[in-house]
Amino acid sequence: MKGRTTGVARLRLAGDAEGLARVAQHGDDLSAAQATALLADLGGQYARDVLLRCVERHHARLRVEAYDDHRLAPLLEAVRGLGRLGEQRSVPLLCRLLDDGRQKLGYLTYRLEVAVLQALVDLGAPEGTELLLERLAREPESTHVRLMSEVKDPDAVVPLLAVLWNVLPGYAVEAVQALGSFRDARTAPALLYLADSTTPSPRLRRAALRALTELPGAPWATPLRFRNVSHKLRTLLHDDDRETASLAAGLLARTEDGRQTLAAILRYPHGRHGRSVRQSYSSETACIAACGVVRDNPTVFREAGLARELTRLLAGTAPRTVRRAAAAALGALGGEAAVNVLVSGLADDRIADAVAEAIARLPEPPTQRLLALLAGAEGDGGTAERRGAAVALGLMTCTDAAPQLVAALDPAGRASLRAAAVDALGTLRYGPAAGPLGALALDDAEPRSLQARTVRALGLIAAPDSLPVLLAATHSPSEAVRLRAAEALGHFPADEAVARLGTMATTEVSTGGTDIARAAIQSLGRIGPPAITTLSTLVGRASEWPLPVQRALATALAECPGSEAIAALARLADRPFPEDIRCLAAEALSERRDPECVAPLIRYLDTVQYYGKGIALRGLARIATEEAVERVIAHFEDQLPGAHADYRDAARAALAVIAANRRPGPATPASAARLRQVGEEVQ
């Protein structure tokens, strides 16, 4: 690459603040802009003084001379630098500069305004807050609302509330985020208003509720205000959006009155007039949200006596989703009565899995009772109870249950019990079960769904003798079985498994089996080094594959070490692969910090669009061979003043990484710390 050379990058790497200052004050516009930005990165009092003089000089020239994009660039960099360095002396100067710039710069005024406002906000200057509020009151834009979220002055809260309605509805979510950033109780009424259920935007309601959850305590819960607030939150509990309902429930749980409201929801899930849940469908989200709060805060609700209400929900005619949520809440509360109810709930296939999870999370699960149920020795011990016990014991990783689970594989048993036993044995990684499971997997008379679960369990157990069974399963006519076989082979780092997975990836893509092909490639990545050659071969065939399969291939290669993996990633980072895949491969190359990655990263840098260039620059800066450093220098110095901020900052931060790693001798401790701080922007 041949481009413009300004020499400022080498001054930066040498830590030559005086050299950068000379260019900043006397160089052409492009060189001066670059030198000014790099001088700010070096930091120190000398840099602050120079940047102040630069702004003063431009301020004087601005009054009598015409400015264009190129001429404005050094001034903008000086303004940004003063903000980053926290130079408080610049505040009056920046305010005067903005006043004069509005009169002289015409269409360039906006760029100067944004730079000055950002600097004043970085400095924590009240003048910046006042200017922002003034702008929000007149012609708000998204940039101004974003900057307001960076203001830390608590005195800005009340004025911001006064201009808030001028920002709505155009930047409503951004305004809520700005309010939330203050973490100030005075914002609660406005946030509650915006979270009202009549607000047409679910996204806005969620944003307002999230901001409220960030406030400490419950600042809205004053005696005069709480009744109205409680009503609003209670209404939001019934919102069709479950996240909204969950956030509202969490806020109600912060006060005693709110907790009573949640208890009433559980106590009267049909409404106080006896309607069914199906007739009061909106109460489903309220019940689920209330159960979720109880589950997450059991100590707060343990004294509320909710066990009876949850038991009634669990055993009643409520929708399955409500009953599952009630099981989780009841398990969190614990106690002997809860254990008895949950064990009884294992008999209901519609909620047995959720009940089993709740039992497994108990501090002292009823292991012996579950073992007795599995053996059919407690009470009636029907198939449903035995299945639920098998699920719970598997989740509890109870190895004592393994022999009984193997016995439950008996073909004469119910399919649901056998499926639960298969899953539990896989979860337990019980080696002696590999033989019976292998026989089940090979039996074509068995249901395909059960075979698929069995293949998955064999993969989890990973007994070497199971490999032939899994290889045979990859030829099954059932897509579900082939998918599970592809996943399971990832636990077998054998040549036969690698070869078969490579073949599956190719053949399944050609027949539309995207999920199976992706699973096969993910398994190759899990196998690691023994599969690198196969993965590399697949790259040559992958340019026309579906995006999810290409992404799996890039991810798998990213986990593999060595030169062959680097070469394969280099091909993925190049054309004709889509930009998303090229970016993913370049990220993997960047993380390796290997000199072999320099050439492909340079090629990627030269051919990718703006958003991907930072990836290549970061990788080259980390590797920091002579070629890599020269390429970063050339890239930085060839920029034009109008380059996108992310593009410009990525190149500047890459130089900071190189400089920080070199640690030049003349640097002071303060400047060395500054180098590391700027370098972290890219890392």
Secondary structure, DSSP 8 states (H G I E B T S, - for coil): ------SHHHHHHTT-HHHHHHHHHHS-HHHHHHHHHHHHHH-SHHHHHHHHHHHHHHHHHHTTS---HHHHHHHHHHHHHHHHHT-GGGHHHHHHHHHHHHHH-GGGHHHHHHHHHHHHHHHT-HHHHHHHHHHHHHS--HHHHHHHTT---GGGHHHHHHHHHHHTTTTHHHHHHHHHHT--GGGHHHHHHHT-TT-S-HHHHHHHHHHHHTSSS-TT--TTTHHHHHHHHHHHHT-SSHHHHHHHHHHHTTSHHHHHHHHHHHH-TTTTTT--TTTTTTHHHHHHHHHHHHHH-HHHHGGGT-HHHHHHHHHSSS-HHHHHHHHHHHHHH--HHHHHHHHHHTT-TTTHHHHHHHHHTSSS--HHHHHHHHTT-STT--HHHHHHHHHHHHHTT-GGGHHHHHHTT-TTS-HHHHHHHHHHHHHHT-GGGHHHHHHHHH-TTS-HHHHHHHHHHHHHH--GGGHHHHHHHTT-S-HHHHHHHHHHGGG--SHHHHHHHHHHHHHHHHTT-HHHHHHHHHHHHHH-GGGHHHHHHHHTTGGGS-HHHHHHHHHHHHT--SHHHHHHHHHHTSTTS-HHHHHHHHHHHHHH--GGGHHHHHHHHHHS-HHHHHHHHHHHHHH--HHHHHHHHHHHHT--TT--HHHHHHHHHHHHHHHHHH--TT--HHHHHHHHHHHHHH-
